[in-house]
Each structure stands twice: as structure tokens, then as C-alpha cells.
Amino acid sequence: MSCINMVHLSLWSATLGLLAGAARLLRAGDPLFLHGPFYRAGRPTGPSNETFDASLKTRNPL
């Protein structure tokens, strides 16, 4: 199962729903692939990702 460009755009509750749904649908050991601009070791993976994250948070801090 894959999820592209959702978890960094949606409310945390939607991400929790995605994970709960994946847990119900996937068999043990099946992968869930997530794609998006994430942080690694507490740092953004690129300057545009940090700018985009800040922009999203100004529109909805949740």
C-alpha cells in the first residue's frame, strides 16, 4: 500500500486514521510506503520543504 503526499498536508488525526486503516488492511510484514517532504534527524530534507511546512502551518496550525 502506498500513500503519496498526504501525511504532510493533512491533520494528524487523518494520519492516525491512515495508519489504523493500513493496520486493518495489510497483512503482518506488508509495507506501507509514504512519500512526502519529511524531516530526517530533526532537519528538513530540503529548504523548500521547510518553507512549505511553514506555509501550511500559517494556514492551519493543527
Contacts in CASP RR format, 6 or more apart in sequence:
PFRMAT RR
TARGET T0000
AUTHOR 0000-0000-0000
METHOD contacts of the structure
MODEL  1
MSCINMVHLSLWSATLGLLAGAARLLRAGDPLFLHGPFYRAGRPTGPSNE
TFDASLKTRNPL
1 22 0 8 1.000
1 25 0 8 1.000
1 26 0 8 1.000
1 30 0 8 1.000
1 31 0 8 1.000
1 32 0 8 1.000
1 33 0 8 1.000
2 32 0 8 1.000
2 33 0 8 1.000
2 34 0 8 1.000
2 35 0 8 1.000
3 18 0 8 1.000
3 32 0 8 1.000
3 33 0 8 1.000
3 34 0 8 1.000
3 35 0 8 1.000
4 35 0 8 1.000
4 36 0 8 1.000
5 35 0 8 1.000
5 36 0 8 1.000
6 14 0 8 1.000
6 15 0 8 1.000
6 18 0 8 1.000
6 34 0 8 1.000
7 14 0 8 1.000
7 15 0 8 1.000
7 18 0 8 1.000
7 34 0 8 1.000
7 36 0 8 1.000
8 36 0 8 1.000
8 37 0 8 1.000
8 38 0 8 1.000
8 53 0 8 1.000
8 56 0 8 1.000
9 56 0 8 1.000
11 60 0 8 1.000
11 62 0 8 1.000
12 62 0 8 1.000
19 32 0 8 1.000
22 32 0 8 1.000
26 32 0 8 1.000
37 44 0 8 1.000
37 45 0 8 1.000
37 46 0 8 1.000
37 48 0 8 1.000
37 49 0 8 1.000
37 52 0 8 1.000
37 53 0 8 1.000
38 45 0 8 1.000
38 49 0 8 1.000
39 45 0 8 1.000
44 50 0 8 1.000
44 53 0 8 1.000
END
